[in-house]
């Protein structure tokens, strides 16, 4: 059962990712409702979000070992 930690890590990561995605969608919907218009995400905003996610992933994988 040495690989059990791998399965737990994948499950926790998948659940955390789903919850963060759900929260982001809810925030986007609330903002759109407040402005009375459908949500818009420009290509530039998409790149910013993607780079932000990559930055967080890099911080997580670095592990503070340096």
PDB file of N, CA, C and O in Angstrom:
ATOM      1  N   UNK A   1       0.807  -1.202   0.000  1.00  0.00           N
ATOM      2  CA  UNK A   1       0.000   0.000   0.000  1.00  0.00           C
ATOM      3  C   UNK A   1       0.853   1.271   0.000  1.00  0.00           C
ATOM      4  O   UNK A   1       0.456   2.288   0.569  1.00  0.00           O
ATOM      5  N   UNK A   2       1.997   1.213  -0.623  1.00  0.00           N
ATOM      6  CA  UNK A   2       2.866   2.381  -0.680  1.00  0.00           C
ATOM      7  C   UNK A   2       2.301   3.460  -1.602  1.00  0.00           C
ATOM      8  O   UNK A   2       2.601   4.639  -1.409  1.00  0.00           O
ATOM      9  N   UNK A   3       1.500   3.095  -2.590  1.00  0.00           N
ATOM     10  CA  UNK A   3       0.953   4.059  -3.529  1.00  0.00           C
ATOM     11  C   UNK A   3      -0.348   4.687  -3.032  1.00  0.00           C
ATOM     12  O   UNK A   3      -0.952   5.487  -3.746  1.00  0.00           O
ATOM     13  N   UNK A   4      -0.789   4.344  -1.827  1.00  0.00           N
ATOM     14  CA  UNK A   4      -2.023   4.878  -1.278  1.00  0.00           C
ATOM     15  C   UNK A   4      -1.964   6.398  -1.148  1.00  0.00           C
ATOM     16  O   UNK A   4      -2.974   7.071  -1.359  1.00  0.00           O
ATOM     17  N   UNK A   5      -0.818   6.941  -0.811  1.00  0.00           N
ATOM     18  CA  UNK A   5      -0.682   8.388  -0.663  1.00  0.00           C
ATOM     19  C   UNK A   5      -0.869   9.099  -2.006  1.00  0.00           C
ATOM     20  O   UNK A   5      -1.326  10.241  -2.047  1.00  0.00           O
ATOM     21  N   UNK A   6      -0.521   8.434  -3.084  1.00  0.00           N
ATOM     22  CA  UNK A   6      -0.690   9.035  -4.404  1.00  0.00           C
ATOM     23  C   UNK A   6      -2.177   9.193  -4.726  1.00  0.00           C
ATOM     24  O   UNK A   6      -2.605  10.235  -5.224  1.00  0.00           O
ATOM     25  N   UNK A   7      -2.941   8.171  -4.443  1.00  0.00           N
ATOM     26  CA  UNK A   7      -4.384   8.210  -4.692  1.00  0.00           C
ATOM     27  C   UNK A   7      -5.040   9.297  -3.846  1.00  0.00           C
ATOM     28  O   UNK A   7      -5.871  10.057  -4.344  1.00  0.00           O
ATOM     29  N   UNK A   8      -4.668   9.373  -2.564  1.00  0.00           N
ATOM     30  CA  UNK A   8      -5.231  10.400  -1.680  1.00  0.00           C
ATOM     31  C   UNK A   8      -4.869  11.794  -2.176  1.00  0.00           C
ATOM     32  O   UNK A   8      -5.704  12.699  -2.155  1.00  0.00           O
ATOM     33  N   UNK A   9      -3.631  11.970  -2.621  1.00  0.00           N
ATOM     34  CA  UNK A   9      -3.198  13.277  -3.113  1.00  0.00           C
ATOM     35  C   UNK A   9      -3.981  13.687  -4.347  1.00  0.00           C
ATOM     36  O   UNK A   9      -4.390  14.842  -4.466  1.00  0.00           O
ATOM     37  N   UNK A  10      -4.193  12.755  -5.265  1.00  0.00           N
ATOM     38  CA  UNK A  10      -4.962  13.055  -6.480  1.00  0.00           C
ATOM     39  C   UNK A  10      -6.405  13.397  -6.130  1.00  0.00           C
ATOM     40  O   UNK A  10      -6.958  14.358  -6.665  1.00  0.00           O
ATOM     41  N   UNK A  11      -7.018  12.628  -5.244  1.00  0.00           N
ATOM     42  CA  UNK A  11      -8.409  12.899  -4.856  1.00  0.00           C
ATOM     43  C   UNK A  11      -8.555  14.245  -4.162  1.00  0.00           C
ATOM     44  O   UNK A  11      -9.481  14.998  -4.460  1.00  0.00           O
ATOM     45  N   UNK A  12      -7.660  14.551  -3.247  1.00  0.00           N
ATOM     46  CA  UNK A  12      -7.716  15.831  -2.543  1.00  0.00           C
ATOM     47  C   UNK A  12      -7.513  16.979  -3.526  1.00  0.00           C
ATOM     48  O   UNK A  12      -8.212  17.989  -3.453  1.00  0.00           O
ATOM     49  N   UNK A  13      -6.565  16.832  -4.440  1.00  0.00           N
ATOM     50  CA  UNK A  13      -6.321  17.868  -5.440  1.00  0.00           C
ATOM     51  C   UNK A  13      -7.517  18.073  -6.355  1.00  0.00           C
ATOM     52  O   UNK A  13      -7.863  19.207  -6.684  1.00  0.00           O
ATOM     53  N   UNK A  14      -8.148  16.979  -6.766  1.00  0.00           N
ATOM     54  CA  UNK A  14      -9.313  17.077  -7.644  1.00  0.00           C
ATOM     55  C   UNK A  14     -10.486  17.754  -6.935  1.00  0.00           C
ATOM     56  O   UNK A  14     -11.173  18.592  -7.520  1.00  0.00           O
ATOM     57  N   UNK A  15     -10.708  17.391  -5.691  1.00  0.00           N
ATOM     58  CA  UNK A  15     -11.807  17.999  -4.929  1.00  0.00           C
ATOM     59  C   UNK A  15     -11.524  19.472  -4.669  1.00  0.00           C
ATOM     60  O   UNK A  15     -12.415  20.311  -4.804  1.00  0.00           O
ATOM     61  N   UNK A  16     -10.295  19.788  -4.298  1.00  0.00           N
ATOM     62  CA  UNK A  16      -9.934  21.190  -4.053  1.00  0.00           C
ATOM     63  C   UNK A  16     -10.075  22.009  -5.327  1.00  0.00           C
ATOM     64  O   UNK A  16     -10.578  23.132  -5.287  1.00  0.00           O
ATOM     65  N   UNK A  17      -9.641  21.465  -6.454  1.00  0.00           N
ATOM     66  CA  UNK A  17      -9.766  22.171  -7.726  1.00  0.00           C
ATOM     67  C   UNK A  17     -11.215  22.407  -8.105  1.00  0.00           C
ATOM     68  O   UNK A  17     -11.565  23.480  -8.598  1.00  0.00           O
ATOM     69  N   UNK A  18     -12.052  21.418  -7.879  1.00  0.00           N
ATOM     70  CA  UNK A  18     -13.474  21.569  -8.181  1.00  0.00           C
ATOM     71  C   UNK A  18     -14.115  22.635  -7.295  1.00  0.00           C
ATOM     72  O   UNK A  18     -14.927  23.429  -7.767  1.00  0.00           O
ATOM     73  N   UNK A  19     -13.753  22.653  -6.020  1.00  0.00           N
ATOM     74  CA  UNK A  19     -14.321  23.648  -5.104  1.00  0.00           C
ATOM     75  C   UNK A  19     -13.857  25.057  -5.453  1.00  0.00           C
ATOM     76  O   UNK A  19     -14.645  26.002  -5.396  1.00  0.00           O
ATOM     77  N   UNK A  20     -12.595  25.203  -5.810  1.00  0.00           N
ATOM     78  CA  UNK A  20     -12.087  26.520  -6.195  1.00  0.00           C
ATOM     79  C   UNK A  20     -12.756  26.980  -7.490  1.00  0.00           C
ATOM     80  O   UNK A  20     -13.117  28.149  -7.619  1.00  0.00           O
ATOM     81  N   UNK A  21     -12.920  26.072  -8.442  1.00  0.00           N
ATOM     82  CA  UNK A  21     -13.602  26.415  -9.687  1.00  0.00           C
ATOM     83  C   UNK A  21     -15.046  26.811  -9.450  1.00  0.00           C
ATOM     84  O   UNK A  21     -15.536  27.758 -10.065  1.00  0.00           O
ATOM     85  N   UNK A  22     -15.729  26.106  -8.572  1.00  0.00           N
ATOM     86  CA  UNK A  22     -17.108  26.437  -8.230  1.00  0.00           C
ATOM     87  C   UNK A  22     -17.193  27.818  -7.582  1.00  0.00           C
ATOM     88  O   UNK A  22     -18.076  28.610  -7.915  1.00  0.00           O
ATOM     89  N   UNK A  23     -16.282  28.103  -6.665  1.00  0.00           N
ATOM     90  CA  UNK A  23     -16.271  29.410  -6.012  1.00  0.00           C
ATOM     91  C   UNK A  23     -16.005  30.522  -7.026  1.00  0.00           C
ATOM     92  O   UNK A  23     -16.636  31.577  -6.967  1.00  0.00           O
ATOM     93  N   UNK A  24     -15.085  30.295  -7.947  1.00  0.00           N
ATOM     94  CA  UNK A  24     -14.776  31.300  -8.966  1.00  0.00           C
ATOM     95  C   UNK A  24     -15.991  31.549  -9.855  1.00  0.00           C
ATOM     96  O   UNK A  24     -16.284  32.695 -10.196  1.00  0.00           O
ATOM     97  N   UNK A  25     -16.692  30.495 -10.229  1.00  0.00           N
ATOM     98  CA  UNK A  25     -17.890  30.645 -11.061  1.00  0.00           C
ATOM     99  C   UNK A  25     -18.977  31.407 -10.317  1.00  0.00           C
ATOM    100  O   UNK A  25     -19.663  32.244 -10.903  1.00  0.00           O
ATOM    101  N   UNK A  26     -19.136  31.123  -9.045  1.00  0.00           N
ATOM    102  CA  UNK A  26     -20.148  31.833  -8.263  1.00  0.00           C
ATOM    103  C   UNK A  26     -19.818  33.318  -8.146  1.00  0.00           C
ATOM    104  O   UNK A  26     -20.714  34.158  -8.232  1.00  0.00           O
ATOM    105  N   UNK A  27     -18.554  33.647  -7.952  1.00  0.00           N
ATOM    106  CA  UNK A  27     -18.136  35.046  -7.880  1.00  0.00           C
ATOM    107  C   UNK A  27     -18.388  35.740  -9.210  1.00  0.00           C
ATOM    108  O   UNK A  27     -18.865  36.874  -9.241  1.00  0.00           O
ATOM    109  N   UNK A  28     -18.068  35.059 -10.312  1.00  0.00           N
ATOM    110  CA  UNK A  28     -18.281  35.617 -11.643  1.00  0.00           C
ATOM    111  C   UNK A  28     -19.769  35.858 -11.901  1.00  0.00           C
ATOM    112  O   UNK A  28     -20.140  36.878 -12.481  1.00  0.00           O
ATOM    113  N   UNK A  29     -20.618  34.927 -11.474  1.00  0.00           N
ATOM    114  CA  UNK A  29     -22.066  35.075 -11.649  1.00  0.00           C
ATOM    115  C   UNK A  29     -22.601  36.231 -10.811  1.00  0.00           C
ATOM    116  O   UNK A  29     -23.408  37.023 -11.298  1.00  0.00           O
ATOM    117  N   UNK A  30     -22.164  36.337  -9.559  1.00  0.00           N
ATOM    118  CA  UNK A  30     -22.635  37.430  -8.709  1.00  0.00           C
ATOM    119  C   UNK A  30     -22.230  38.785  -9.280  1.00  0.00           C
ATOM    120  O   UNK A  30     -23.010  39.736  -9.253  1.00  0.00           O
ATOM    121  N   UNK A  31     -21.006  38.866  -9.794  1.00  0.00           N
ATOM    122  CA  UNK A  31     -20.541  40.112 -10.391  1.00  0.00           C
ATOM    123  C   UNK A  31     -21.358  40.455 -11.632  1.00  0.00           C
ATOM    124  O   UNK A  31     -21.698  41.618 -11.850  1.00  0.00           O
ATOM    125  N   UNK A  32     -21.674  39.455 -12.440  1.00  0.00           N
ATOM    126  CA  UNK A  32     -22.480  39.679 -13.639  1.00  0.00           C
ATOM    127  C   UNK A  32     -23.892  40.119 -13.268  1.00  0.00           C
ATOM    128  O   UNK A  32     -24.457  41.000 -13.916  1.00  0.00           O
ATOM    129  N   UNK A  33     -24.460  39.518 -12.242  1.00  0.00           N
ATOM    130  CA  UNK A  33     -25.806  39.900 -11.804  1.00  0.00           C
ATOM    131  C   UNK A  33     -25.817  41.330 -11.265  1.00  0.00           C
ATOM    132  O   UNK A  33     -26.778  42.071 -11.472  1.00  0.00           O
ATOM    133  N   UNK A  34     -24.749  41.708 -10.579  1.00  0.00           N
ATOM    134  CA  UNK A  34     -24.667  43.061 -10.041  1.00  0.00           C
ATOM    135  C   UNK A  34     -24.611  44.090 -11.170  1.00  0.00           C
ATOM    136  O   UNK A  34     -25.167  45.181 -11.041  1.00  0.00           O
ATOM    137  N   UNK A  35     -23.950  43.754 -12.263  1.00  0.00           N
ATOM    138  CA  UNK A  35     -23.823  44.661 -13.403  1.00  0.00           C
ATOM    139  C   UNK A  35     -24.930  44.476 -14.430  1.00  0.00           C
ATOM    140  O   UNK A  35     -24.965  45.196 -15.428  1.00  0.00           O
ATOM    141  N   UNK A  36     -25.833  43.530 -14.208  1.00  0.00           N
ATOM    142  CA  UNK A  36     -26.948  43.235 -15.117  1.00  0.00           C
ATOM    143  C   UNK A  36     -26.484  42.952 -16.541  1.00  0.00           C
ATOM    144  O   UNK A  36     -27.095  43.416 -17.505  1.00  0.00           O
ATOM    145  N   UNK A  37     -25.415  42.199 -16.667  1.00  0.00           N
ATOM    146  CA  UNK A  37     -24.938  41.784 -17.986  1.00  0.00           C
ATOM    147  C   UNK A  37     -24.240  40.433 -17.852  1.00  0.00           C
ATOM    148  O   UNK A  37     -23.759  40.082 -16.774  1.00  0.00           O
ATOM    149  N   UNK A  38     -24.186  39.682 -18.940  1.00  0.00           N
ATOM    150  CA  UNK A  38     -23.532  38.377 -18.860  1.00  0.00           C
ATOM    151  C   UNK A  38     -22.032  38.523 -18.574  1.00  0.00           C
ATOM    152  O   UNK A  38     -21.415  39.524 -18.938  1.00  0.00           O
ATOM    153  N   UNK A  39     -21.466  37.524 -17.927  1.00  0.00           N
ATOM    154  CA  UNK A  39     -20.036  37.616 -17.609  1.00  0.00           C
ATOM    155  C   UNK A  39     -19.188  37.616 -18.877  1.00  0.00           C
ATOM    156  O   UNK A  39     -19.500  36.935 -19.853  1.00  0.00           O
ATOM    157  N   UNK A  40     -18.125  38.386 -18.838  1.00  0.00           N
ATOM    158  CA  UNK A  40     -17.193  38.444 -19.966  1.00  0.00           C
ATOM    159  C   UNK A  40     -15.794  38.169 -19.455  1.00  0.00           C
ATOM    160  O   UNK A  40     -15.393  38.657 -18.398  1.00  0.00           O
ATOM    161  N   UNK A  41     -15.071  37.395 -20.206  1.00  0.00           N
ATOM    162  CA  UNK A  41     -13.675  37.118 -19.891  1.00  0.00           C
ATOM    163  C   UNK A  41     -12.897  37.322 -21.181  1.00  0.00           C
ATOM    164  O   UNK A  41     -12.967  36.509 -22.103  1.00  0.00           O
ATOM    165  N   UNK A  42     -12.160  38.414 -21.228  1.00  0.00           N
ATOM    166  CA  UNK A  42     -11.399  38.725 -22.440  1.00  0.00           C
ATOM    167  C   UNK A  42     -10.202  37.779 -22.544  1.00  0.00           C
ATOM    168  O   UNK A  42      -9.806  37.174 -21.548  1.00  0.00           O
ATOM    169  N   UNK A  43      -9.629  37.647 -23.733  1.00  0.00           N
ATOM    170  CA  UNK A  43      -8.427  36.807 -23.865  1.00  0.00           C
ATOM    171  C   UNK A  43      -7.312  37.250 -22.934  1.00  0.00           C
ATOM    172  O   UNK A  43      -6.593  36.417 -22.383  1.00  0.00           O
ATOM    173  N   UNK A  44      -7.163  38.548 -22.756  1.00  0.00           N
ATOM    174  CA  UNK A  44      -6.135  39.046 -21.840  1.00  0.00           C
ATOM    175  C   UNK A  44      -6.395  38.625 -20.406  1.00  0.00           C
ATOM    176  O   UNK A  44      -5.472  38.260 -19.678  1.00  0.00           O
ATOM    177  N   UNK A  45      -7.666  38.677 -20.002  1.00  0.00           N
ATOM    178  CA  UNK A  45      -8.028  38.225 -18.654  1.00  0.00           C
ATOM    179  C   UNK A  45      -7.777  36.728 -18.502  1.00  0.00           C
ATOM    180  O   UNK A  45      -7.336  36.271 -17.447  1.00  0.00           O
ATOM    181  N   UNK A  46      -8.058  35.973 -19.553  1.00  0.00           N
ATOM    182  CA  UNK A  46      -7.807  34.533 -19.515  1.00  0.00           C
ATOM    183  C   UNK A  46      -6.329  34.220 -19.334  1.00  0.00           C
ATOM    184  O   UNK A  46      -5.961  33.309 -18.592  1.00  0.00           O
ATOM    185  N   UNK A  47      -5.492  34.981 -20.017  1.00  0.00           N
ATOM    186  CA  UNK A  47      -4.036  34.793 -19.868  1.00  0.00           C
ATOM    187  C   UNK A  47      -3.603  35.135 -18.454  1.00  0.00           C
ATOM    188  O   UNK A  47      -2.779  34.432 -17.870  1.00  0.00           O
ATOM    189  N   UNK A  48      -4.156  36.219 -17.892  1.00  0.00           N
ATOM    190  CA  UNK A  48      -3.818  36.600 -16.519  1.00  0.00           C
ATOM    191  C   UNK A  48      -4.205  35.511 -15.528  1.00  0.00           C
ATOM    192  O   UNK A  48      -3.439  35.186 -14.621  1.00  0.00           O
ATOM    193  N   UNK A  49      -5.399  34.949 -15.706  1.00  0.00           N
ATOM    194  CA  UNK A  49      -5.855  33.875 -14.816  1.00  0.00           C
ATOM    195  C   UNK A  49      -4.949  32.657 -14.955  1.00  0.00           C
ATOM    196  O   UNK A  49      -4.538  32.058 -13.961  1.00  0.00           O
ATOM    197  N   UNK A  50      -4.645  32.302 -16.191  1.00  0.00           N
ATOM    198  CA  UNK A  50      -3.773  31.148 -16.422  1.00  0.00           C
ATOM    199  C   UNK A  50      -2.399  31.316 -15.801  1.00  0.00           C
ATOM    200  O   UNK A  50      -1.877  30.386 -15.187  1.00  0.00           O
ATOM    201  N   UNK A  51      -1.811  32.487 -15.952  1.00  0.00           N
ATOM    202  CA  UNK A  51      -0.495  32.736 -15.362  1.00  0.00           C
ATOM    203  C   UNK A  51      -0.567  32.750 -13.838  1.00  0.00           C
ATOM    204  O   UNK A  51       0.366  32.315 -13.162  1.00  0.00           O
ATOM    205  N   UNK A  52      -1.674  33.250 -13.304  1.00  0.00           N
ATOM    206  CA  UNK A  52      -1.853  33.223 -11.849  1.00  0.00           C
ATOM    207  C   UNK A  52      -1.932  31.803 -11.314  1.00  0.00           C
ATOM    208  O   UNK A  52      -1.334  31.485 -10.287  1.00  0.00           O
ATOM    209  N   UNK A  53      -2.671  30.950 -12.013  1.00  0.00           N
ATOM    210  CA  UNK A  53      -2.779  29.542 -11.610  1.00  0.00           C
ATOM    211  C   UNK A  53      -1.417  28.862 -11.697  1.00  0.00           C
ATOM    212  O   UNK A  53      -1.036  28.106 -10.802  1.00  0.00           O
ATOM    213  N   UNK A  54      -0.687  29.131 -12.773  1.00  0.00           N
ATOM    214  CA  UNK A  54       0.656  28.549 -12.899  1.00  0.00           C
ATOM    215  C   UNK A  54       1.576  29.026 -11.787  1.00  0.00           C
ATOM    216  O   UNK A  54       2.396  28.253 -11.292  1.00  0.00           O
ATOM    217  N   UNK A  55       1.452  30.280 -11.388  1.00  0.00           N
ATOM    218  CA  UNK A  55       2.251  30.798 -10.284  1.00  0.00           C
ATOM    219  C   UNK A  55       1.948  30.090  -8.972  1.00  0.00           C
ATOM    220  O   UNK A  55       2.855  29.759  -8.209  1.00  0.00           O
ATOM    221  N   UNK A  56       0.659  29.862  -8.718  1.00  0.00           N
ATOM    222  CA  UNK A  56       0.271  29.150  -7.491  1.00  0.00           C
ATOM    223  C   UNK A  56       0.789  27.715  -7.527  1.00  0.00           C
ATOM    224  O   UNK A  56       1.308  27.213  -6.530  1.00  0.00           O
ATOM    225  N   UNK A  57       0.647  27.063  -8.670  1.00  0.00           N
ATOM    226  CA  UNK A  57       1.146  25.691  -8.792  1.00  0.00           C
ATOM    227  C   UNK A  57       2.653  25.633  -8.592  1.00  0.00           C
ATOM    228  O   UNK A  57       3.166  24.692  -7.987  1.00  0.00           O
ATOM    229  N   UNK A  58       3.355  26.624  -9.093  1.00  0.00           N
ATOM    230  CA  UNK A  58       4.810  26.654  -8.919  1.00  0.00           C
ATOM    231  C   UNK A  58       5.166  26.807  -7.441  1.00  0.00           C
ATOM    232  O   UNK A  58       6.097  26.167  -6.952  1.00  0.00           O
ATOM    233  N   UNK A  59       4.410  27.669  -6.724  1.00  0.00           N
ATOM    234  CA  UNK A  59       4.643  27.821  -5.295  1.00  0.00           C
ATOM    235  C   UNK A  59       4.392  26.504  -4.545  1.00  0.00           C
ATOM    236  O   UNK A  59       5.142  26.146  -3.636  1.00  0.00           O
ATOM    237  N   UNK A  60       3.337  25.795  -4.933  1.00  0.00           N
ATOM    238  CA  UNK A  60       3.010  24.538  -4.271  1.00  0.00           C
ATOM    239  C   UNK A  60       4.058  23.473  -4.532  1.00  0.00           C
ATOM    240  O   UNK A  60       4.420  22.722  -3.626  1.00  0.00           O
ATOM    241  N   UNK A  61       4.549  23.401  -5.765  1.00  0.00           N
ATOM    242  CA  UNK A  61       5.516  22.357  -6.102  1.00  0.00           C
ATOM    243  C   UNK A  61       6.904  22.676  -5.589  1.00  0.00           C
ATOM    244  O   UNK A  61       7.715  21.768  -5.405  1.00  0.00           O
ATOM    245  N   UNK A  62       7.197  23.952  -5.354  1.00  0.00           N
ATOM    246  CA  UNK A  62       8.493  24.324  -4.802  1.00  0.00           C
ATOM    247  C   UNK A  62       8.631  23.802  -3.386  1.00  0.00           C
ATOM    248  O   UNK A  62       9.717  23.398  -2.972  1.00  0.00           O
ATOM    249  N   UNK A  63       7.544  23.808  -2.649  1.00  0.00           N
ATOM    250  CA  UNK A  63       7.521  23.227  -1.319  1.00  0.00           C
ATOM    251  C   UNK A  63       8.285  24.007  -0.275  1.00  0.00           C
ATOM    252  O   UNK A  63       8.439  23.531   0.850  1.00  0.00           O
ATOM    253  N   UNK A  64       8.767  25.186  -0.609  1.00  0.00           N
ATOM    254  CA  UNK A  64       9.518  25.993   0.370  1.00  0.00           C
ATOM    255  C   UNK A  64      10.849  25.386   0.730  1.00  0.00           C
ATOM    256  O   UNK A  64      11.402  25.699   1.784  1.00  0.00           O
ATOM    257  N   UNK A  65      11.378  24.525  -0.116  1.00  0.00           N
ATOM    258  CA  UNK A  65      12.649  23.869   0.191  1.00  0.00           C
ATOM    259  C   UNK A  65      13.874  24.716  -0.025  1.00  0.00           C
ATOM    260  O   UNK A  65      14.975  24.317   0.354  1.00  0.00           O
ATOM    261  N   UNK A  66      13.710  25.880  -0.629  1.00  0.00           N
ATOM    262  CA  UNK A  66      14.884  26.709  -0.913  1.00  0.00           C
ATOM    263  C   UNK A  66      15.060  27.799   0.104  1.00  0.00           C
ATOM    264  O   UNK A  66      16.002  28.586   0.009  1.00  0.00           O
TER     265      UNK A  66
END
